[in-house]
Amino acid sequence: MPVHTIADEVKRWAHDAIERFNASVIGDPASAYVARYRRQYLYLDRLSFGSVTRVARLAYTGNLKAWDFAIYKYSSETYDADDWLFPGSQFLDGTIEGAMRAGLEAYP
């Protein structure tokens, strides 16, 4: 599978999607999603009570509506793309918004 490095325009698009979700769904800047990027990955972390917690990793596939998802597992301190049995997995649809909804259920 080819690696699709996340271009700056995709990062801006993702940032806007995350900001819209934070404003419309979470509604609390003290408990918002924040993004980190590394190569083909978008890491979704959440600011909560002054600290940042890991939630998920999305791999950019070249399609803005088909990101590959991996949940962060605190038990092993790794991202697991094979775990689909967690609260919120029903929201996973390949979008950043679906991943954030899943993350809110998995890590309330």
C-alpha positions in Angstrom: 0.0 0.0 0.0 1.4 3.4 -0.9 2.2 5.9 1.8 0.3 9.2 1.3 2.2 12.0 3.2 -0.4 14.5 4.4 0.0 17.7 2.3 -0.5 21.1 3.9 -3.9 21.7 2.2 -5.1 18.4 3.7 -3.9 19.4 7.1 -5.8 22.7 6.8 -8.9 20.8 5.7 -8.5 18.4 8.7 -7.9 21.3 11.1 -11.1 23.0 9.9 -13.1 19.7 10.3 -11.7 19.3 13.8 -12.5 22.9 14.8 -16.1 22.5 13.5 -16.6 19.3 15.5 -15.1 20.9 18.6 -17.5 23.8 18.3 -20.7 22.0 17.3 -20.4 18.7 19.2 -18.1 19.2 22.2 -18.7 22.9 22.7 -16.1 23.3 25.4 -12.6 24.6 24.5 -11.2 23.0 27.6 -12.2 19.6 26.3 -11.4 19.8 22.6 -9.7 17.5 20.1 -6.2 18.6 18.9 -4.3 17.2 16.0 -0.7 16.1 15.5 0.8 15.0 12.2 3.7 12.7 11.3 4.2 11.4 7.8 0.9 9.8 6.7 -0.6 9.9 10.2 -3.1 12.3 11.8 -3.1 11.7 15.6 -6.3 12.7 17.4 -5.6 13.7 20.9 -8.0 15.4 23.3 -7.4 18.2 25.7 -9.2 17.5 28.9 -8.8 19.1 32.3 -5.5 20.7 31.3 -3.8 17.5 30.0 -3.7 16.0 26.6 -4.8 12.3 26.2 -4.3 10.1 23.2 -7.4 8.9 21.4 -6.7 7.6 17.9 -4.5 7.6 14.9 -5.8 8.1 11.3 -3.8 7.1 8.3 -4.3 9.2 5.2 -5.2 7.1 2.2 -5.3 9.9 -0.3 -9.1 10.1 0.1 -10.5 12.6 2.6 -13.5 10.3 3.3 -11.5 7.1 3.7 -9.0 7.5 6.5 -7.8 4.2 8.2 -8.5 4.2 11.9 -6.5 2.9 14.9 -7.7 3.3 18.5 -5.1 4.1 21.2 -4.9 1.3 23.8 -3.7 2.5 27.1 -3.2 -1.2 28.2 -0.4 -1.6 25.7 0.4 2.0 24.9 0.0 1.4 21.2 -2.4 2.2 18.4 -4.5 -0.8 17.3 -6.0 -0.9 13.8 -7.4 -4.4 14.4 -9.6 -3.6 17.4 -13.1 -3.0 16.4 -14.8 -4.1 19.6 -14.9 -0.9 21.6 -17.7 1.6 22.5 -18.2 4.0 19.6 -16.8 1.8 16.9 -20.3 2.0 15.2 -19.4 5.6 14.3 -16.3 4.7 12.2 -17.1 5.6 8.6 -13.7 6.6 7.2 -14.2 10.3 8.1 -12.4 12.4 10.7 -15.8 13.3 12.2 -16.7 9.6 12.6 -13.3 8.9 14.3 -13.9 11.8 16.7 -17.4 10.5 17.6 -16.0 7.1 18.2 -13.3 8.6 20.4 -15.9 10.4 22.5 -17.6 7.1 23.2 -14.4 5.1 23.8 -12.8 7.7 26.0 -15.6 9.9 27.5 
